[in-house]
Amino acid sequence: MSAPAPLPYKLIATDLDGTLLRHDETISGRTRQALAAATAAGAAHIVVTGRAVPWTRHILDALDYKGLAVCGQGGQVYHAGEHRLLTSVTLDRQLAGLALSKIEAEVGPLFLAASRDGLEGEVLVGPGYRVHEGPLPNVMMDDPGELWAAPLNKVYLQHPTLDDDALALAARQVAGDLVGVTVAGKGIVEMLPLGLTKATGLSLAARRLGITAKETIAFGDMPNDIPMFGWAAHGVAMANAHDELKAVANELTASNEADGVAVVLERLYGV
């Protein structure tokens, strides 16, 4: 009896929004089937998302997902089966406050929101901040001091007139030695602990599984996925991806609405 063919990749790392999820926050039957076939063949699947755990858990539960997930832009490694936070990195609030003052001195007042740390961490939303429509819970914040009252994963930045890329560039230029800044989606510019990326959390989660970067394929759609593509052996950008991610991808697939993840997995794993 011949030995089974080696797996093309032992680890499949997928972003959520704009990648695995469709616009209505569901995952198609075709994509579910492709992931199930790949994992049945022996590959591991890790969700790697900018969302913190409280904004991710309901999606993982609906999928009956029991494995590890990297949340909070790499700051949290979460065991979905046990509903347990394994690692968590928080933003230094003193450095973040200094960074914010430098950014606002450069571009003017910003609209702010913040994600608090922990399994039940709330997302605080300040005056003027435009929240994406949908079911994700948030708490309106009237007193700016509330922003810094408890440990944070990240601070969200919006500008009255600058677009996301321009705001992120300006923030990095004046405060890039204090914090990390990334574009995670339309209207979502995030201020993070310096050096923290999706690659940070993915490498930790992969190590727990005994899998290396050379054995990993990653799927994404936004600039915050660039470090993950740099870490993995093969990076696949969705058709709807940001141009910065497409520029560093090894491969381009169909959009999230057209089962782009499934298209690649079916080819690789013979689904």
Residue pairs with C-beta under 8 A, 6 or more apart in sequence:
7 41
7 42
7 43
7 215
7 269
8 217
8 268
8 269
9 43
9 215
9 216
9 217
9 233
9 234
9 268
10 42
10 43
10 44
10 211
10 215
10 216
11 43
11 44
11 45
11 46
11 206
11 209
11 211
11 215
11 216
11 217
12 35
12 38
12 43
12 44
12 45
12 46
12 216
12 217
12 219
12 265
13 45
13 46
13 48
13 70
13 202
13 216
13 217
13 218
13 219
13 228
13 232
14 20
14 45
14 46
14 47
14 48
14 218
14 219
14 220
14 261
15 47
15 48
15 49
15 50
15 198
15 219
15 220
15 221
15 222
15 225
15 228
16 47
16 49
16 51
16 56
16 59
17 49
17 50
17 51
17 185
17 221
18 185
18 221
18 222
18 238
18 240
18 241
18 256
19 219
19 220
19 221
19 225
19 238
19 256
19 260
19 261
20 27
20 31
20 47
20 219
20 256
20 261
21 27
21 59
21 256
22 28
22 256
22 257
23 256
23 257
25 59
25 134
25 135
27 63
28 259
28 262
30 259
30 262
31 259
31 261
31 262
32 63
33 262
33 271
34 259
34 261
34 262
34 265
34 266
34 269
34 271
35 45
35 261
35 262
35 265
37 265
37 269
37 271
38 45
38 265
38 268
38 269
38 271
39 45
41 269
43 269
44 67
44 209
44 211
45 67
46 67
46 68
46 69
46 70
46 202
46 205
46 206
46 209
47 56
47 60
47 65
47 69
47 70
47 71
48 69
48 70
48 74
48 198
48 201
48 202
48 218
48 220
48 228
49 56
49 69
49 70
49 71
50 72
50 73
50 182
50 184
50 185
50 188
50 190
50 198
50 222
50 224
51 71
51 72
52 71
52 72
52 75
52 76
52 115
52 117
52 121
52 123
52 153
52 154
53 69
53 71
53 72
53 76
53 78
53 85
53 118
53 119
53 121
54 119
54 120
54 121
54 122
54 123
54 137
55 115
55 123
55 136
56 69
56 71
56 78
57 78
57 80
57 83
57 119
59 65
60 69
60 80
61 80
65 80
65 81
66 80
66 81
67 79
67 80
67 81
68 77
68 78
68 79
68 80
68 86
68 205
68 208
68 209
69 77
69 78
69 80
69 205
70 76
70 77
70 78
70 198
70 201
70 202
70 204
70 205
71 77
71 78
71 201
72 88
72 89
72 115
72 153
72 154
72 201
73 153
73 154
73 182
73 184
73 190
73 192
73 196
73 197
73 198
73 201
73 224
74 89
74 196
74 197
74 198
74 199
74 200
74 201
74 202
74 227
75 88
75 89
75 90
75 153
75 154
75 192
75 193
75 196
75 200
75 201
76 85
76 87
76 88
76 89
76 153
76 201
77 85
77 86
77 87
77 201
77 204
77 205
77 208
78 84
78 85
78 86
79 85
79 86
83 119
85 118
85 119
86 208
87 201
87 204
88 117
88 118
88 153
89 153
89 193
89 196
89 200
90 117
90 151
90 152
90 153
90 193
91 151
91 152
91 153
91 154
91 155
91 179
91 191
91 192
91 193
92 193
93 148
93 151
93 152
95 178
95 179
95 194
96 148
96 152
96 155
96 178
96 179
96 191
97 148
98 175
98 178
99 171
99 175
99 178
99 179
99 191
100 110
100 112
100 155
100 175
100 191
102 174
102 175
102 178
103 110
103 157
103 170
103 171
103 174
103 175
104 110
105 174
106 170
106 173
106 174
107 159
107 162
107 167
107 170
107 171
108 159
108 160
109 160
110 157
110 158
110 159
111 126
111 127
111 128
111 129
111 130
111 157
111 158
111 159
111 160
112 126
112 129
112 144
112 147
112 155
112 156
112 157
112 158
113 123
113 124
113 125
113 126
113 129
113 131
113 138
113 141
113 155
113 156
113 158
114 123
114 124
114 147
114 152
114 154
114 155
114 156
115 121
115 123
115 124
115 152
115 153
115 154
115 156
116 122
116 123
116 124
116 150
116 151
116 152
116 153
117 150
117 151
117 152
117 153
118 151
121 153
122 137
122 138
122 139
123 136
123 137
123 138
123 139
124 138
124 139
124 140
124 141
124 146
124 147
125 131
125 138
125 139
125 140
125 141
126 141
126 144
126 147
127 141
127 142
128 158
128 160
129 156
129 158
130 158
130 187
131 138
132 187
132 188
141 147
147 155
153 192
154 190
154 191
154 192
155 190
155 191
156 188
156 189
156 190
156 191
157 167
157 171
157 181
157 189
157 190
157 191
158 167
158 187
158 189
159 166
159 167
162 170
164 183
164 186
164 187
164 188
164 189
165 183
167 189
168 181
168 182
168 183
168 189
168 223
171 181
171 189
171 191
172 181
175 181
175 191
177 194
178 194
179 191
179 192
179 193
179 194
180 191
180 192
180 193
180 194
180 195
180 196
180 197
181 189
181 190
181 191
181 192
182 189
182 190
182 192
182 197
182 223
182 224
183 189
183 190
183 222
183 223
183 224
183 242
184 190
184 222
184 223
184 224
185 222
190 224
197 224
197 227
197 228
198 224
198 225
198 227
198 228
199 227
199 228
199 230
199 231
200 227
202 216
202 218
202 228
202 231
202 232
203 213
203 231
206 212
206 213
206 216
213 231
213 232
213 233
214 233
215 233
216 231
216 232
216 233
216 234
217 232
217 233
217 234
217 235
217 236
217 264
217 268
218 225
218 228
218 229
218 231
218 232
218 234
218 235
218 236
219 235
219 236
219 237
219 238
219 253
219 260
219 261
219 264
220 228
220 229
220 235
220 236
220 237
220 238
220 241
220 245
221 237
221 238
221 240
221 241
221 242
221 245
221 256
222 241
222 242
222 245
223 242
223 244
223 245
225 235
225 237
225 245
226 244
226 245
226 248
228 235
229 235
229 237
229 245
229 248
229 249
229 250
230 248
234 250
234 251
235 248
235 249
235 250
235 251
236 249
236 250
236 251
236 252
236 253
236 260
236 261
236 264
237 245
237 246
237 249
237 251
237 252
237 253
238 252
238 253
238 254
238 255
238 256
238 260
239 252
239 253
239 254
239 255
239 258
239 260
240 255
240 256
240 257
241 249
241 252
246 252
251 264
253 260
253 261
253 263
253 264
254 260
254 263
262 271
265 271
